[in-house]
Amino acid sequence: MSSDDFRQPETGMSRTPMVLLAYQQRWLADKSQVKVCEKSRRIGLTWSEAADSALLAAQTNGMNVWYIGYNKDMALEFINDCGNWAKFYGLAAGEIQETEEVFVEGDEKQAILAYVIRFASGFRITALSSRPNNLRGKQGRVILDEAAFHDDLAELLKAAMALLMWGGQVHIISTHNGVDNPFNELINDSRAGKKPYSVHRISFDDALADGLYERICLRLNIPFAPENEPTWVGQIRASYGEDASEELDCIPKNGGGKWLNRALIESRMSPFTPVLRYDQTDEFALLPEHQRAAEVAEWLSDSLKPYLDELDTSRHSFVGVDFARSGDRTAIVPLIRESNLNLKTPFILELGNMPFKQQEQINAFILAHLPNLLGAAFDARGNGQSLAEAMQDQFGHDRIQAVMLSENWYRAHTAPFKAALEDGTLDGLPRDENILADLRAFELVRGVPRIPDTRSKGTDGKTRHGDTGIALLLAHYASRELNIGTVKVSSRKVKRNSRLTKGY
């Protein structure tokens, strides 16, 4: 590699501001002790790791680097890349020794082939074979490349994590190799908060957006023409065939099927948690608004307020709301944080065929009467955005978040939700057949848990679309992301909120 590799072929003038593309820069800029990346094939992430490793090992205050790929060719390629980067940085050739060595490991006295670059700093970069014992007694940075394809990833991770005690680092990089692979489980555990690791995701499309095709043209000495990129991308995808989703899009195979099993859901249900369902007729929507408001206010006072009055006023609360106007139901799920920090549902409210203004009225009533409300998350897709904005106007943008549900949002927040159900920190769901069906409606779509487009029928014969499942997910999200601490409300705000709740 030389500086000529980064010049425009036609003119010889530099056309790329950085040697590393933006996604490579973001990965290297993350200084977490343990970081994990699910990635597309052939986007140069290992190459960027070689760039960083050469700098690290060359510094007098650096550390050793231990690279573990799953075959000999990967080891040689990484060492060669590190050597090229060292030359590119301008290090004197005499400071680098590239050799092939044999290690003797502990009592086993087994020969282990390794490729080594030594630096004048006293540190080295070593590419080892994929044996957990190879890392025993080592210090420095460990890079586990294509982790999903190692024979014993669990033991490798156990050995690698031992290096953290003395300031080491662990970088775990891989494309996917099936939904049940330990690497995919590591990604899910990290997103769920079970592992305190930083997680990156770089799909083929992400890399293209950051200039991958332009960089490939540059490296291959091909004139870059944006209009040629779609054809090239199509050819690449076609070459992977049915494996393109896993190899390029970071979607592990065999990702279909139900996401939450029945036994798990039922273990978190309580027969003492009520489900309140308030439906209106088509004729109700034709009444003058003040009459509708009066009727709903009476229902709130008689049917809902008693449940709110029973709540412990010393506790904090959160809310998730999935909006629907007709057909499906609006689901409103409050969560109360108990003294042991567990979350419980005091009740779930479902609204059927309820006019927009009365949905605002009902939600405002609940938000005003819950104890110490810290955060609420509203589904803001379509007409739900109007309700979310109305609640933000009344209760503040710091407490009320309008959430545009997307694949990326589901990817980031479903894992912690499932983990909370599994460890029992989210509990007290109503023992209700429709609630069970809503939670069971979550499926892995393109490797991401979400509610598919298909609808089901509830026990009352009306359509459902995972309504309470989404509201529960939003409420749990609010408890994690909108936990702004005890809210101090000014006297002016108290007066204004009092007017909002008058007559409810």
N, C-alpha and C positions, 0 to 999 in steps of 0.2 A: 504494500500500500504506500502510495506517495501522495504529495499534494496534487499531482496531476489527476488523481482519481476524482477530484472534486472540482474539476474545471469543465466548463461547457465545451462539448466536442467541436462545435462549429467555429467558435470564436476564441477559445482558450480563456475566456473571462469567467470568473467565478459567478455562478448564478444561484448558489445555495448559501444562505447566511450561516448555517451551522453544519458541521460534519454529522452530528447526530440529529435525527428527526425528533419532533416534539414528544412523541410517545416514549422514545428512548431516553430523552432528557428527563421526562417526568419520573420514569423508573429509577434513574440514577440519582435524582434529586431527593428521593424518599430515603431518609436515613434511619428508618426503623430497624431495630435489631433483627427482626424476622419479617420478611416480606414475601408474598406469594403472588405469582402472576399466572393466570390462565390466558393463553395466547393462541393466535393463529400460527400456522406453519410459516417458516421462512420469511419472517419480518425483521430479522437482524437483532433480536433482543440479546442473544448470546454474544453477538459481536459487540454490542454496547457494553455488556458485562466485561468482556476482554479489555475494552478501553478503560473502564474504571479500575479493573484489577491491576493493570500495568501501572497506573498512577499510584494506587494504594501501596503496592509492593515496592515501588521505587522510592517512596518517602522514608526518611529516617524515623519518622514517628508512625509509620504504617503498620502492616501486619502481613503474615503469610496468607496466601489464598489457596484453598483446596477445592479443586473442581472435580465433580463426579458426574460423568455422563454414563449412558448405559452400554456404550461399546467403545472399542479402541479408536475408531475413526473420529468420533466426537472429541475424544481426548486430544488427539493430534491436531484437529482443526482448531480447538480452543487455544492450545499452546502456540500454534503458528499465528493466530490472530493476536495474541498477547505480544508476541515478539514483533509483529508488524506495527502494532500500536506503539510499542516502546521506541522503535526506530522513527515513527512518525512524530513522536513527541521530541525527538532530537537527542535522545540519550546516546551516549557514546557506545559504540559497538563492544568495546572492551568490558563494559559493565554488565554485559549479559552473557550467560553461558547456557546454551541449550543442550541438554544431555538426556540420556535415557538411563534410568537407574533401576536398581533392584533393592527393595526394602525387605527387612526381616522383622516380622510382626510378633512381638511378645513371645510367649511360650510356644506358640504354634510353629515358629521358625519357618514360615511359608514365604516364598519369594513372591513379591508383588511388583509387577511392571508399572512404572510411573514415568511421566514426562515432566521435566523440571526446567524452569528458567530461574536463574539466580541473579539477584540484583546487588549492586554495590552497597545498598542500604543494609544488607544482611538478610533481607527477606526474600522469599521465593514464591513462585506460582507453581503448583504441582497438580497435575491431572492424574487422578487415581482411578482404579477400577471400582466397580460398584459392589464393594463388600463393606458392611457396617463396621467391621473391626478395623478397617483402614483409618478411621477417624479417631480411634481411641488414643488418648494422650496428646492430641493435636491442639493447637491454638490458632486463632485467626478467623478468617471468613470462609464459610463453606458455601459452594454453589452446587445445588442439586438440579441438574439440567434434564429436561424431559422426565420429570419425576414420576409421572403416571406410568412410565414404562419400565421402572426398576422392579426387580423381582421381590424385594423386601423393603418397601418404602417405609413402613412403620419402624423397623429396626434402624434404618438409615437416619430417620428423623430423630430417633432416641439418641443415637450417637452424636448427631450434629448439634442437638440442643445443649449438650454438655459443654460446648464451647462458649455458650453465652455467659457462663458464670464469670469468666475472666475478660469480659468485654468483647467477645467474638460476635460474629454476624452470621445469619443463615438466610440465603436467597434461594427460593424454590420456584422453578420455572418449568412450565410444561404446556403442551397441548393436551386435550382430554383423551381419555382411553376408556370410555364407558361410564355410565352414571353410578355404578357401584364400586368404582375404583377408589382406592384410598386417597388419591389426589383430589378427586371430586368431593369426597367426604371432608377433607381438610379445608377446601374452599368453603363449603357450606358451614362447617364449624366456625371458621374465622368470621364469616359474615354474620353468624348467629351470636357472636361474642363469646363463644365457648373457648376460643383461642385468641389471645391478644395480638394477632398478627395483622399487618397491613396487607390489603388485597388489591391487586390491579387486574384489569381485564382489557385485553387488546385484541379485538377481532380484526379480520382482514379489512373490513370496511373502515374501522378506526384507523388502521395504518394507512389506507389509501387516502383518507381525509387529511392525514398529516404529511402527505407527499411521497408515499412509498413508490408509486409508479414513476414519478418524475426521477426519484433517486435511482431506480433500476435502469431507466433509460440512460442516465448519466454514467452509471457504472459500466453499462454494456456499450457505451459510445454510440447510442441510438438517438437521433434527434427527437426531442420531446414534443409531442403534439397532443393536446388535451382531447381532441376528437377521436384519437385512437385508443384512449383508455378504456371505454366501455367494451370494445371488442377484445382487448387483452384480458380484461377482468372476466369476460364470458368464457374465454378459452381456459383460463386458470380454473374457474369453477367447474367447467365441463371435465377437466382432467381429473378432478377428484370425485366426480360422479355423486353417488349417494352418500359418500363420506364427507362432502363439502361442509355440511353443517358442523360436524365435529372437528374437522381439520382446519377450517377457516373461520367459523362463526362462534367458536367456544361453546358449542352446545353438545354435551356428552350424549352418546347414543343410548338407546333404550330408555329414553326419558319420558315415555308416556305412562298413563295410569294415574290412579288416585294418589294424592299427596299426603293426606292425613288419614290414618287408619281409624276405623270405628272404635276399636278398643281404647286408643289414646283419647279420642274426643269424649267418650262416655266416662272415662276416668276423671275428667275435669268437670263433670256435670253434677248439679245438685237439684234434688227435688224441691228445695225450698226457695229457689230463685224463680220469680214469676216472669212470664212473657205477657205483656199488655199489647193488645191489638185493637186499634181504633180505626174503623173503616167508615167512609161516608158514601152517600149515594150520588148519582149524577145530578139529581135535583138540588142537592145541597149547594153545589157550585153556582147555581142560578140565583140563590138568595142574595140580598144586599150584604155587603161586606160586614157591616156592623152587626147584623143578625148572626152571620157565621161566626164572628168573633165572640159574641155573647154565648152562643151554644158551646163553642170549644172551651171558653173560659170556665163554663160550668163543669164540663167533663174534666178539665185539668184539676179543678178544685176538689171534685168528688172522687175521681178515680186515680189520679196520679200523685197529687200532693201528699196523701198519707204515706206513700212509699218514700218520698223525699224527706218528709219530716222524721222518719225513723233513722236516717243516716247520722252517723257520728260526726258532729260538727268540727271535731279536732283533726279529722283526716283530710287528705287532699284527693282531688278527683280529676278525671280525664274523660273525654268523650270522643267517639267515632261515629260518623253519620254517612250512610250510603243513601243517596237521594233517588227517588222515583216519583213520578206524578200519577201515572195510571199504569195498569198492567202489573208491573212489579211493585214491591213495597219499599217505602222508605224505612230504613232500619236505624235506630238510635241506640247506641250502646254506651252507657256510662261505666267507668271503672273506678273503684275506690282503692286507694293505696293504704294498706293496713300497716300496723306498727312494725311488722316484720318485713315490710317492703313488698310483700306479695300483692297482686292485683286481683280484685274480685268484682264480679258483675252483680250489682244490687237488683237490677231488673233489666229487661230489654223491651223497648217500645217499637212496635211496627205500625206504620200508617198506611192505609190503603185508600186510594182515590181521594187524597186530601188536597184541596186547593193550595196554591203557592203561598198566599198570605197567611193561611192558617198553619202551614208548615213553619213559616217564620215565627208565628205566635207560639207554637208548641216548643220549638227549639229554644227560643228566647226564655221561655218559662223554665225549661230544664236547666239551661246554663246559669240562670240567675239563682236557682234554688239549690244547686249542687254545692256541697261544702268545699270551699277553698279551691275553686276551679283553677288549674294550672295550664291546661292546654286542651284544645279540641281540634280534630282533623276532619274536614268535610270533603267528600268526593265532589270535585268541581268540574267534572265532565258534563258537557251539555247544559241542561237547565239547572243542574246542581250548582253551577257557578254563581247563579243569582242568589241562592240561599246562603252559600258560603260568604259572599260579599256582604250580604245583609247582616250576618252574624259578626263579621269583622268590623263593620261600622258600629255595631252596638257594644261589642265586648273587646275590641282592640285587635290589631293585626299581630300583636305579640303573643296573644293567647289562641287566636283562631287562625288555622292555616287551611288555605284552599289547595287541595292536592289533585294534581292532574295525574291520574293513574296511568302508568306506562310500563312497558316491559322492564326498563331499567329500574323503575321504582319498585316493582314487585321483586326483582332480583335482589335489591338491596335490603328489603324489609320483611320478606317472608321468612327468611331463615331465623332471625331473632324471635319472630312470632311463634314458629314451631318449637323453638328451643324453650320458650316460656311455657308452652303446653307440656312439653316433655319433662321439664324439671319442676313443674307444679307452681311456678311463680305467677302463672295466670290460671285462675281457678274460679269455681262457682258459677259456671255457665248453666243456663236453664236446662233441665232434663226435658227436652222437647224434640219431637220427631222432625219438625221443620228446621230447627237450629242445627240438628245433626246433619240433615241433608244439605244445608247451605255450606257447612264446613267440609263435608265430603265432596262438594262440587269442585273444590280446588283440584286442578290437574296440572301435570307438568306439560307445558306447551312450549316447544322449542327449548326444553331444558329448564324453563322458568315456571314456578308455581303461579297459577292465575286462574280466574274463572273463565271457562270457555264461552263461546257465543251462544251455545245451546241453552234453552230454558227448561225448567221442570215445573211440575204441578205440586202445590202444597196440599196439605190435608184438607183444606177448604176448597180445593179445586182451582184456586187462583194461581197465576204464574209466579215463579220465583227465579231469581238469577243470582243465587249465592248471596242474597242481600245482607243477612246478619253476619255471614262470614267476612265480607268486605268491611263492614262496620266494625267488627271485632279487630280486624287487622289494623284499621285506621286508629282505633282507640289505643291499641298497644303501641303503634307508631307515635301517637301523641304523648304517651307516657315516657317514651324514650327521647324524643326529639324536641318536645315542647315543654319540658319540665323546667319552667323559668323561675322556680322558687316561689316563696310566699309572695303573693301579689298585694302590693300596697295601693289602695285605691284612694284617690283624693276625694274630699267632701263633695266637690262638684260632680265627680263621676258617680258617686253613690246616689246623689240626688237624681241624676239623669237616669240611672238604672232603675231607680224606684218608680219613675214615671213609666218606664218600659213595662214593668211588671204589674202596674196598677190594673185592677180588675181581673187579674188572672186567678 
